[in-house]
């Protein structure tokens, strides 16, 4: 074994382990973002199915534009809370995605699932929430 080789108890690759460590080390260097959207109640199950198989190109674009540790949570009535961490700001992450062709396709595909978009794409209608408490 070379001097620089790593042994991981959980079987993850070196890159995955370094990515996890990096996110822990960054700590205060990331912006935690929370936002809300409302999914139409009659389309909730279909919306969930689409998010079990998000297009790989879309996942790559999100990562490339600073969307990390990204999760979506939904109530039974379709109110959805999204959370992600980004190295810059919510607006910078949105602006980066706005430059991605795959994002335009995904937003057009997802638009019919949301309430009260007012002619905007879902990502243009996200209401950012103010963080009022955090515990590491």
MDAnalysis code that builds the backbone (N, CA, C; Angstrom):
import MDAnalysis as mda
import numpy as np

u = mda.Universe.empty(408, n_residues=136, atom_resindex=np.repeat(np.arange(136), 3), trajectory=True)
u.add_TopologyAttr("name", ["N", "CA", "C"] * 136)
u.add_TopologyAttr("resid", np.arange(1, 137))
u.add_TopologyAttr("resname", ["UNK", "UNK", "UNK", "UNK", "UNK", "UNK", "UNK", "UNK", "UNK", "UNK", "UNK", "UNK", "UNK", "UNK", "UNK", "UNK", "UNK", "UNK", "UNK", "UNK", "UNK", "UNK", "UNK", "UNK", "UNK", "UNK", "UNK", "UNK", "UNK", "UNK", "UNK", "UNK", "UNK", "UNK", "UNK", "UNK", "UNK", "UNK", "UNK", "UNK", "UNK", "UNK", "UNK", "UNK", "UNK", "UNK", "UNK", "UNK", "UNK", "UNK", "UNK", "UNK", "UNK", "UNK", "UNK", "UNK", "UNK", "UNK", "UNK", "UNK", "UNK", "UNK", "UNK", "UNK", "UNK", "UNK", "UNK", "UNK", "UNK", "UNK", "UNK", "UNK", "UNK", "UNK", "UNK", "UNK", "UNK", "UNK", "UNK", "UNK", "UNK", "UNK", "UNK", "UNK", "UNK", "UNK", "UNK", "UNK", "UNK", "UNK", "UNK", "UNK", "UNK", "UNK", "UNK", "UNK", "UNK", "UNK", "UNK", "UNK", "UNK", "UNK", "UNK", "UNK", "UNK", "UNK", "UNK", "UNK", "UNK", "UNK", "UNK", "UNK", "UNK", "UNK", "UNK", "UNK", "UNK", "UNK", "UNK", "UNK", "UNK", "UNK", "UNK", "UNK", "UNK", "UNK", "UNK", "UNK", "UNK", "UNK", "UNK", "UNK", "UNK", "UNK", "UNK", "UNK"])
u.atoms.positions = np.array([
    [0.846, -1.173, 0.000],
    [0.000, 0.000, 0.000],
    [0.893, 1.237, 0.000],
    [0.556, 2.173, -0.880],
    [1.317, 3.419, -0.959],
    [1.027, 4.290, 0.250],
    [1.926, 5.183, 0.518],
    [1.813, 6.065, 1.679],
    [0.559, 6.939, 1.639],
    [0.088, 7.302, 0.447],
    [-1.045, 8.209, 0.323],
    [-2.388, 7.504, 0.134],
    [-2.405, 6.162, 0.158],
    [-3.659, 5.435, 0.003],
    [-4.492, 5.549, 1.262],
    [-5.815, 5.515, 1.072],
    [-6.748, 5.608, 2.187],
    [-7.502, 4.296, 2.333],
    [-7.827, 3.926, 3.538],
    [-8.689, 2.785, 3.819],
    [-9.942, 3.343, 4.488],
    [-11.106, 3.011, 3.948],
    [-12.349, 3.519, 4.492],
    [-13.169, 2.374, 5.059],
    [-13.653, 2.557, 6.276],
    [-14.406, 1.513, 6.948],
    [-15.772, 1.278, 6.334],
    [-16.311, 2.266, 5.638],
    [-17.662, 2.108, 5.081],
    [-17.649, 1.750, 3.599],
    [-16.480, 1.539, 3.016],
    [-16.380, 1.099, 1.632],
    [-16.575, 2.188, 0.596],
    [-16.665, 3.438, 1.006],
    [-16.858, 4.495, 0.022],
    [-15.551, 4.780, -0.697],
    [-15.664, 5.393, -1.865],
    [-14.467, 5.709, -2.626],
    [-13.742, 6.897, -1.998],
    [-12.504, 7.062, -2.373],
    [-11.714, 8.177, -1.842],
    [-12.365, 9.509, -2.191],
    [-12.849, 9.659, -3.437],
    [-13.476, 10.927, -3.836],
    [-14.725, 11.210, -3.022],
    [-15.565, 10.193, -2.785],
    [-16.772, 10.402, -1.982],
    [-16.417, 10.815, -0.566],
    [-15.414, 10.165, 0.003],
    [-15.013, 10.493, 1.369],
    [-14.475, 11.916, 1.441],
    [-13.676, 12.304, 0.461],
    [-13.127, 13.660, 0.455],
    [-14.233, 14.700, 0.268],
    [-15.239, 14.361, -0.548],
    [-16.359, 15.281, -0.725],
    [-17.106, 15.464, 0.591],
    [-17.347, 14.366, 1.319],
    [-18.045, 14.465, 2.601],
    [-17.228, 15.267, 3.604],
    [-15.936, 15.004, 3.662],
    [-15.063, 15.738, 4.585],
    [-15.046, 17.212, 4.207],
    [-14.975, 17.481, 2.891],
    [-14.961, 18.862, 2.428],
    [-16.194, 19.617, 2.847],
    [-17.355, 18.977, 2.781],
    [-18.580, 19.679, 3.178],
    [-18.591, 19.938, 4.673],
    [-17.969, 19.071, 5.455],
    [-17.889, 19.299, 6.896],
    [-16.896, 20.414, 7.211],
    [-15.785, 20.448, 6.516],
    [-14.760, 21.464, 6.757],
    [-15.266, 22.840, 6.338],
    [-16.006, 22.904, 5.210],
    [-16.493, 24.194, 4.723],
    [-17.340, 24.892, 5.776],
    [-18.159, 24.097, 6.501],
    [-18.977, 24.620, 7.577],
    [-19.578, 25.979, 7.297],
    [-18.913, 27.012, 7.742],
    [-19.434, 28.364, 7.603],
    [-19.262, 28.919, 6.201],
    [-18.589, 28.212, 5.332],
    [-18.358, 28.716, 3.990],
    [-19.505, 28.393, 3.043],
    [-20.511, 27.677, 3.496],
    [-21.651, 27.382, 2.645],
    [-22.865, 28.177, 3.100],
    [-23.692, 28.503, 2.153],
    [-24.967, 29.170, 2.429],
    [-26.034, 28.086, 2.440],
    [-26.766, 27.990, 3.534],
    [-27.891, 27.061, 3.619],
    [-29.111, 27.784, 3.088],
    [-29.816, 27.156, 2.150],
    [-30.961, 27.780, 1.503],
    [-32.199, 26.931, 1.730],
    [-33.273, 27.575, 2.163],
    [-34.571, 26.934, 2.261],
    [-35.564, 27.697, 1.396],
    [-36.446, 26.979, 0.737],
    [-37.450, 27.629, -0.100],
    [-38.736, 26.814, -0.082],
    [-39.825, 27.450, -0.485],
    [-41.103, 26.751, -0.569],
    [-41.714, 26.898, -1.956],
    [-42.471, 25.891, -2.324],
    [-43.296, 25.865, -3.534],
    [-44.526, 25.029, -3.203],
    [-45.548, 25.106, -4.027],
    [-46.770, 24.337, -3.780],
    [-47.074, 23.472, -4.987],
    [-47.081, 22.156, -4.778],
    [-47.420, 21.189, -5.812],
    [-48.940, 20.999, -5.800],
    [-49.536, 20.920, -6.975],
    [-50.981, 20.669, -7.072],
    [-51.306, 19.348, -6.383],
    [-52.318, 19.365, -5.543],
    [-52.623, 18.198, -4.729],
    [-52.942, 16.962, -5.573],
    [-53.591, 17.149, -6.707],
    [-53.943, 16.005, -7.545],
    [-52.758, 15.480, -8.371],
    [-51.600, 16.136, -8.270],
    [-50.427, 15.705, -9.044],
    [-49.257, 15.290, -8.151],
    [-49.497, 15.188, -6.858],
    [-48.414, 14.902, -5.907],
    [-47.722, 13.575, -6.203],
    [-48.479, 12.516, -6.384],
    [-47.865, 11.187, -6.581],
    [-47.052, 11.133, -7.866],
    [-47.573, 11.724, -8.922],
    [-46.831, 11.759, -10.182],
    [-45.556, 12.589, -10.034],
    [-45.646, 13.710, -9.327],
    [-44.470, 14.552, -9.065],
    [-43.397, 13.752, -8.322],
    [-43.812, 13.015, -7.323],
    [-42.868, 12.194, -6.548],
    [-42.209, 11.141, -7.442],
    [-42.993, 10.515, -8.319],
    [-42.421, 9.497, -9.222],
    [-41.342, 10.105, -10.111],
    [-41.592, 11.299, -10.631],
    [-40.588, 11.937, -11.495],
    [-39.300, 12.224, -10.723],
    [-39.422, 12.487, -9.436],
    [-38.225, 12.787, -8.648],
    [-37.494, 11.539, -8.159],
    [-38.032, 10.380, -8.439],
    [-37.292, 9.135, -8.188],
    [-36.309, 8.870, -9.318],
    [-36.533, 9.506, -10.463],
    [-35.673, 9.308, -11.634],
    [-35.354, 10.645, -12.302],
    [-34.785, 11.559, -11.541],
    [-34.388, 12.858, -12.116],
    [-33.348, 12.598, -13.196],
    [-33.468, 13.300, -14.287],
    [-32.557, 13.121, -15.416],
    [-31.103, 13.314, -14.959],
    [-30.209, 12.406, -15.342],
    [-28.796, 12.533, -14.945],
    [-28.170, 13.868, -15.352],
    [-28.549, 14.393, -16.513],
    [-28.008, 15.679, -16.968],
    [-28.445, 16.810, -16.039],
    [-29.648, 16.697, -15.494],
    [-30.144, 17.710, -14.569],
    [-29.380, 17.635, -13.259],
    [-29.128, 16.430, -12.776],
    [-28.359, 16.255, -11.540],
    [-26.953, 16.836, -11.699],
    [-26.339, 16.578, -12.849],
    [-24.995, 17.105, -13.115],
    [-25.009, 18.635, -13.146],
    [-26.030, 19.214, -13.765],
    [-26.130, 20.683, -13.846],
    [-26.303, 21.283, -12.453],
    [-27.119, 20.654, -11.622],
    [-27.295, 21.151, -10.257],
    [-25.969, 21.146, -9.508],
    [-25.257, 20.040, -9.577],
    [-23.955, 19.956, -8.889],
    [-22.983, 21.006, -9.417],
    [-22.951, 21.138, -10.733],
    [-22.024, 22.076, -11.372],
    [-22.291, 23.520, -10.938],
    [-23.544, 23.814, -10.599],
    [-23.937, 25.177, -10.246],
    [-24.114, 25.393, -8.754],
    [-23.518, 24.512, -7.954],
    [-23.455, 24.754, -6.521],
    [-24.645, 24.296, -5.702],
    [-25.451, 23.375, -6.206],
    [-26.579, 22.830, -5.449],
    [-26.098, 21.529, -4.798],
    [-25.790, 21.582, -3.515],
    [-25.269, 20.421, -2.792],
    [-26.169, 20.108, -1.598],
    [-26.154, 18.849, -1.197],
    [-26.956, 18.413, -0.051],
    [-28.413, 18.860, -0.238],
    [-28.928, 18.626, -1.426],
    [-30.237, 19.120, -1.854],
    [-31.321, 18.110, -1.495],
    [-32.365, 18.576, -0.818],
    [-33.496, 17.721, -0.436],
    [-34.803, 18.465, -0.648],
    [-35.849, 17.700, -0.937],
    [-37.208, 18.227, -1.024],
    [-38.068, 17.482, -0.018],
    [-38.907, 18.229, 0.699],
    [-39.830, 17.666, 1.683],
    [-41.225, 18.169, 1.328],
    [-42.246, 17.297, 1.483],
    [-43.581, 17.710, 1.092],
    [-44.633, 17.278, 2.111],
    [-45.564, 18.179, 2.385],
    [-46.732, 17.846, 3.205],
    [-47.776, 17.158, 2.326],
    [-48.773, 16.578, 2.961],
    [-49.847, 15.902, 2.232],
    [-50.620, 16.834, 1.311],
    [-50.671, 18.124, 1.629],
    [-51.413, 19.076, 0.799],
    [-50.583, 19.633, -0.357],
    [-49.331, 19.186, -0.494],
    [-48.486, 19.610, -1.607],
    [-47.534, 20.750, -1.292],
    [-47.647, 21.341, -0.090],
    [-46.686, 22.384, 0.264],
    [-45.314, 21.741, 0.385],
    [-44.359, 22.263, -0.355],
    [-43.043, 21.646, -0.428],
    [-41.981, 22.600, 0.100],
    [-41.102, 22.031, 0.898],
    [-39.940, 22.737, 1.429],
    [-38.709, 22.144, 0.778],
    [-37.888, 23.006, 0.179],
    [-36.638, 22.572, -0.412],
    [-35.473, 23.117, 0.397],
    [-34.407, 22.337, 0.456],
    [-33.203, 22.741, 1.184],
    [-31.989, 22.344, 0.358],
    [-31.015, 23.247, 0.268],
    [-29.724, 22.892, -0.311],
    [-28.652, 23.801, 0.252],
    [-27.425, 23.401, 0.034],
    [-26.275, 24.195, 0.453],
    [-25.521, 24.602, -0.794],
    [-25.034, 25.837, -0.787],
    [-24.339, 26.366, -1.955],
    [-23.141, 27.202, -1.501],
    [-22.081, 27.245, -2.279],
    [-20.909, 28.018, -1.873],
    [-21.102, 29.530, -1.994],
    [-22.138, 29.978, -2.674],
    [-22.291, 31.422, -2.847],
    [-23.625, 31.912, -2.295],
    [-24.632, 32.023, -3.146],
    [-25.930, 32.531, -2.716],
    [-27.039, 31.807, -3.474],
    [-28.251, 31.947, -2.971],
    [-29.415, 31.379, -3.640],
    [-29.513, 31.940, -5.054],
    [-29.378, 33.251, -5.179],
    [-29.499, 33.881, -6.496],
    [-28.413, 33.406, -7.451],
    [-27.192, 33.267, -6.964],
    [-26.102, 32.785, -7.833],
    [-26.379, 31.351, -8.301],
    [-26.917, 30.519, -7.415],
    [-27.251, 29.143, -7.787],
    [-28.371, 29.125, -8.831],
    [-29.366, 29.991, -8.658],
    [-30.444, 30.101, -9.642],
    [-29.920, 30.634, -10.974],
    [-29.078, 31.658, -10.910],
    [-28.520, 32.247, -12.131],
    [-27.702, 31.225, -12.912],
    [-26.930, 30.412, -12.204],
    [-26.152, 29.373, -12.869],
    [-27.044, 28.377, -13.585],
    [-28.100, 27.957, -12.915],
    [-29.023, 27.004, -13.534],
    [-29.762, 27.621, -14.717],
    [-30.004, 28.914, -14.673],
    [-30.693, 29.585, -15.778],
    [-29.895, 29.510, -17.075],
    [-28.598, 29.276, -16.975],
    [-27.729, 29.163, -18.150],
    [-27.693, 27.745, -18.721],
    [-28.307, 26.804, -18.044],
    [-28.264, 25.387, -18.442],
    [-29.473, 25.035, -19.306],
    [-29.226, 24.517, -20.509],
    [-30.319, 24.114, -21.411],
    [-31.190, 23.033, -20.777],
    [-30.569, 22.097, -20.067],
    [-31.333, 21.009, -19.457],
    [-32.286, 21.544, -18.397],
    [-31.905, 22.612, -17.726],
    [-32.778, 23.196, -16.713],
    [-34.036, 23.780, -17.351],
    [-33.901, 24.429, -18.508],
    [-35.074, 24.972, -19.197],
    [-36.049, 23.842, -19.537],
    [-35.519, 22.708, -19.978],
    [-36.372, 21.556, -20.303],
    [-37.041, 21.002, -19.051],
    [-36.266, 20.882, -17.965],
    [-36.817, 20.338, -16.713],
    [-37.899, 21.267, -16.152],
    [-37.644, 22.570, -16.164],
    [-38.616, 23.521, -15.626],
    [-39.912, 23.498, -16.441],
    [-39.811, 23.409, -17.747],
    [-41.006, 23.324, -18.596],
    [-41.771, 22.032, -18.314],
    [-41.044, 20.948, -18.097],
    [-41.649, 19.652, -17.797],
    [-42.348, 19.670, -16.439],
    [-41.773, 20.349, -15.459],
    [-42.304, 20.362, -14.094],
    [-43.378, 21.429, -13.861],
    [-43.428, 22.461, -14.684],
    [-44.361, 23.579, -14.467],
    [-45.815, 23.152, -14.231],
    [-46.354, 22.211, -14.976],
    [-47.759, 21.841, -14.763],
    [-48.058, 21.235, -13.384],
    [-47.048, 20.877, -12.640],
    [-47.245, 20.240, -11.335],
    [-47.426, 21.250, -10.202],
    [-47.192, 22.526, -10.469],
    [-47.186, 23.523, -9.409],
    [-48.384, 24.459, -9.477],
    [-48.780, 24.940, -8.302],
    [-49.830, 25.947, -8.178],
    [-49.215, 27.342, -8.195],
    [-50.009, 28.305, -8.657],
    [-49.711, 29.740, -8.519],
    [-48.325, 30.150, -9.007],
    [-47.967, 29.717, -10.209],
    [-46.685, 30.146, -10.763],
    [-46.804, 31.475, -11.499],
    [-47.998, 31.866, -11.848],
    [-48.196, 33.142, -12.524],
    [-47.439, 33.263, -13.834],
    [-47.326, 32.163, -14.567],
    [-46.627, 32.178, -15.845],
    [-45.121, 32.025, -15.741],
    [-44.595, 31.917, -14.523],
    [-43.154, 31.728, -14.319],
    [-42.811, 30.243, -14.252],
    [-41.543, 29.927, -14.420],
    [-41.072, 28.568, -14.175],
    [-41.010, 28.319, -12.669],
    [-41.042, 27.054, -12.258],
    [-40.958, 26.765, -10.820],
    [-39.743, 27.399, -10.152],
    [-38.578, 27.337, -10.797],
    [-37.380, 27.886, -10.157],
    [-37.401, 29.414, -10.077],
    [-38.269, 30.050, -10.856],
    [-38.431, 31.501, -10.777],
    [-39.453, 31.886, -9.700],
    [-40.146, 30.896, -9.161],
    [-41.207, 31.132, -8.177],
    [-40.845, 30.673, -6.779],
    [-39.637, 30.177, -6.612],
    [-39.215, 29.702, -5.291],
    [-39.140, 30.880, -4.325],
    [-39.791, 30.737, -3.191],
    [-39.736, 31.769, -2.154],
    [-38.686, 31.383, -1.130],
    [-37.564, 32.116, -1.127],
    [-36.497, 31.801, -0.172],
    [-36.949, 32.124, 1.244],
    [-36.628, 31.242, 2.151],
    [-36.966, 31.415, 3.558],
    [-35.763, 31.956, 4.314],
    [-36.017, 32.752, 5.325],
    [-34.950, 33.276, 6.157],
    [-34.598, 32.246, 7.231],
    [-33.311, 31.947, 7.349],
    [-32.865, 31.036, 8.397],
    [-32.923, 31.774, 9.728],
    [-33.615, 31.201, 10.694],
    [-33.740, 31.854, 12.002],
    [-33.045, 31.072, 13.113],
    [-32.622, 29.845, 12.828],
    [-31.907, 29.050, 13.826],
    [-31.131, 27.957, 13.124],
    [-29.972, 27.623, 13.674],
    [-29.167, 26.521, 13.129],
    [-28.372, 25.908, 14.274],
    [-28.313, 24.595, 14.306],
    [-27.514, 23.849, 15.278],
    [-26.695, 22.827, 14.527],
    [-25.380, 22.876, 14.644],
    [-24.513, 21.844, 14.060],
    [-24.413, 20.689, 15.012],
])
